[in-house]
Amino acid sequence: MPKLFDNDLTYVLGDPELELLGSKDKLAQWRHYSKGPAYYKLGRKIVYSGADLNAWVEAQRVSNSQASS
């Protein structure tokens, strides 16, 4: 699958690219429950690495054989 995010960029909450994963509230829930993609906390800012986002997206892949069981 092509990379959805640029590996060399960082993304902050409010960036339109992050809406592909979910709303700000959904991302906050994932952080609270330690579920979503890895992130950095810089003061009060949440920052996502493009490489981390791509790795997390790839880990969510479900193959047809897994989906049918």
C-alpha positions, -999 to +999 in steps of 0.1 A: +000+000+000+013+035-007+022+055+023-007+077+034+016+101+053+050+116+044+075+098+066+097+129+068+069+152+081+054+157+116+017+162+120-001+182+148-037+180+159-057+201+135-038+191+104-063+180+079-043+148+071-050+134+105-088+135+098-082+104+077-077+085+110-105+101+129-116+133+147-096+151+174-119+134+200-112+100+186-075+105+186-077+118+222-096+086+232-070+065+216-042+083+235-061+079+267-065+042+262-030+037+247-045+025+215-038+047+184-005+056+168+026+066+187+029+103+195+051+128+211+039+153+238+057+186+236+044+207+264+006+207+256+011+199+219+006+164+205+028+156+176+027+126+153+056+114+132+046+105+096+067+073+099+048+063+131+015+070+114+023+049+084+036+020+107+003+021+127-018+022+096+000-008+082-005-027+115-043-022+111-043-041+078-067-070+078-063-097+051-093-115+036-083-147+053-083-130+087-116-113+080-135-145+072-126-164+104 
